[in-house]
Amino acid sequence: MVNCCKAIWALATNAFDRIIHEFCNNNRDDLFGGHGSKDAARRIRTLGDQLSWRIQKESLVYLA
């Protein structure tokens, strides 16, 4: 079973919109250029890791 509570919280609160928008603006060509590069996939994984870490950090503050 997958616990989606943290992801739902992040989406519902728009908590990380600034980070996501900055990422998309900084990587616009790789993400939206239609090339599907390996570099873009690596960057997306990095963003996912950063968001995961921040969600965990924020949820600990929220639950405290």
N, C-alpha and C positions, 0 to 999 in steps of 0.2 A: 504494500500500500504506500502511496506517495502522499506526503504531507505538503499541501500547497498553500498553507496559511501564510507563510512569509511572502510568497510571490503575490498572493491576492492582496495582502496588506500593502505591498509596494505599488501595485497597480492602482489600488483604490485611493491611495493617498497622494499619488503623483510625486512621491518622495524623491525620486531620482531623475526627474525629467531633465534637469539642467545637465546632469552627467551624460544622459543619453543623447540630448540635443548637441552638446559639444562634441561627443564622439562622432555623431553622424556628420556634423559640419566639417570636422577635421579629416574625415575619411570618405567624403562624398564620392570621389571618383572611384575608389575601390569598391564601395558598397553599392552604388547605384549606376555604375558605368556598364554593367552587364558583362563584365569580364569573368566574374566568379573566381578570382585569383586565390591562391593558397594563402597569400599574405592577408587578404581580407578575412578569410576564415580564421586565421590566427588572431587577428585583431578582435574579431567578434568574440572568440573564446576568452581573450584577455578582458574584454568588457564584461562578459558574463561572470568571470572570476571576481572582478572588482565589485560588481553589483551584489554578488552572493556574499562577499565579505561585509559589505556595508549593510545589507539586509540583516545578517546575523548580528552585527554590532547594534543596529537600531532596535532590533527586536529584544535584545538583552536590556537595553535602556527602557524600552516600553514595558517590559515585563517586571522590571525592578520596582 
